[in-house]
């Protein structure tokens, strides 16, 4: 079990690590990162989701550190915001549906993000009209990343087991190398967070903490 202040007590079962070791001869799918071909994708870090969730507040610093390091090494940083897509009131109920429609806020995209983040001019700012930022036709992100020659995606943000997991699955389906940051994603409970990490690690990508990813990015 691993955690840092304010983040989830995350874990991958030893049996899962052992299974992957047997399958491919190593514990982690991706042991080398090329910073220039890597994008940090930050999902839904807007006041609607961050302000009311302690774990989301706890990952702000790690996301900032990753963004700073990746920019300096020539990689991409992409901020993905909910576009206020109509949510079905028959499924969510009228109050929740209305809240979800308004979750992305109004005004320029840069101003809708959680205010502690610093967005640089070369960063990508996009909206998505589905849970996933990689579902075809629902977000411009895949096309923008293709133009920059990106082949590796670092998934961060909230909520781990909804939009972040959906984005990780679809990115993997599109052929990206996917790493979900164990201590830079947030859900309401450790149980929900860890269930999503387990699914990604087993079937769609890799799971690593921030410090390990920073080390991989800086390694020659």
GIJO-V267523 format. One record per backbone hydrogen bond with DSSP energy under -1.0 kcal/mol. CO is the residue of the C=O (numbers start at 1). NH is the residue of the N-H. Records with the same first field share a line. If there is no record, write none. Layout:
CO->NH, NH
This chain:
2->10
4->7
8->10
10->2
13->17
14->18
15->19
16->20
17->21
18->22
19->23
20->24
21->25
34->37
35->38
37->151, 152
38->76
39->154
40->78
41->156
42->80
43->158
44->46
45->114
46->49, 50
47->51
50->53
53->57
54->58
59->63
60->64
61->65
62->66
63->67
64->68
65->69
66->70
67->71
68->72
69->73
70->75
71->74
76->40
77->124
78->42
79->126
80->44
81->128
88->91, 92
89->93
93->97
94->98
95->99
96->100
97->101
98->102
102->105
109->112
114->117
120->123
124->79
126->81
128->83
135->138
138->129
140->144
141->145
142->146
143->147
145->150
146->149
151->177
152->39
153->179
154->41
155->181
156->43
157->186
159->162, 164
160->165
162->166
163->167
164->168
165->169
166->170
167->171
168->172
169->173
170->174
171->176
172->175
177->153
178->206
179->155
180->208
181->184
184->157
186->160
189->193
190->194
191->195
192->196
193->197
194->198
195->199
196->200
197->201
198->202
199->203
200->204, 205
206->180
208->182
209->213
210->214
211->215
212->216
213->217
214->218
